[in-house]
Amino acid sequence: MSDEIAENGTANGDVPEIELIIKASTIDGRRKGACLFCQEYFMDLYLLAELKTISLKVTTVDMQKPPPDFRTNFEATHPPILIDNGLAILENEKIERHIMKSVPGGHNLFVQDKEVASLIENLYSKLKLVLVRKDEQKSAALRAHLGRIDALLERRGTRFLTGDTMCCFDCELMPRLQHIRVAGKYFVDFEIPTSFRALWRYMYHMYQLDAFTQSCPADQDIINHYKLQQALKMKKHEELETPTFTTSIPIDVNDLNNSEQ
C-alpha cells in the first residue's frame, strides 16, 4: 500500500501480527507524519512488541496522495487505522479499546489514575490556543499547566506518570510535550522552563526509549503540521532540510540522575 517504516517483533506464528497505518509526512509523503494519535498508538503497540506479545508492522500513508488500494479499502478514513487479523479498526476510541481489551498484553498498559487523566486531558488545547492567539496570556496558561505536571512528577518521584513502568498516559503525554517543545519554540518562542526539573527528568527518560524515538516525527514535520493548519506554506529550503529530532535536555543530566538516587 505504501511505505513500511518499522517492524518490531518476530512474525513467527507464535504471536499475532498487528498492523498500524499512520499518516505520512506532509513534506516527503514517506516518513512518519506529525499525527498525535498515530504516535500514541505506535508507542502503545511498540511496547507490547518489545514484550513479544505481538509482532508490529507500521505503514505510512500519504494522505495528500493516498494510493488506490487505500481509498478502496478505507474510503475517506484518515489514519490511525489498526488491523488485527484482517479486522480494521478505524476510530480512535475504538482503537484504544481494542488495544486494551483484545491485543495480548494491552490491558497492562491501561491503568486507572483519575489525577493523571484529568491533568493531561486539556494540555494540547492550550498549545493550540498559544499558536492561534500568540499572546503571553495563553503562553502563561500553558506554562502553568506544565507546572502542574511537573509538580505531580516531583511529588510522586516516579520515573513515569503512574510508576516506574510506562503506561497509556505516558504514550499520550510525551508526543504532546514534543509538539509543545518544537512548535511552541518555532512559532512563538515558547520554552518549557528549566525550573521544571521533574518534567525535564521525565522527558530525559522518555528520550532514552525506543518506543518514543522510533515513533517520533521529525521537527520539520511537527512544524509543517501547524503551518498547514494556519494556511502557511513551507519554504523550499525547509522541504529539503535533513530531518532533525530535538531530544536535548537543557539542564545537567548528571544532576537529574543524582536527584533520583
PyMOL commands that set and color helices and strands:
alter all, ss='L'
color gray80, all
select helices_A, chain A and resi 36-50+68-74+92-101+106-109+114-121+123-133+136-156+168-188+197-207+210-213+219-229+236-239+253-260
alter helices_A, ss='H'
color red, helices_A
select strands_A, chain A and resi 3-8+17-23+55-61+81-84+87-89
alter strands_A, ss='S'
color yellow, strands_A
deselect
rebuild
show_as cartoon
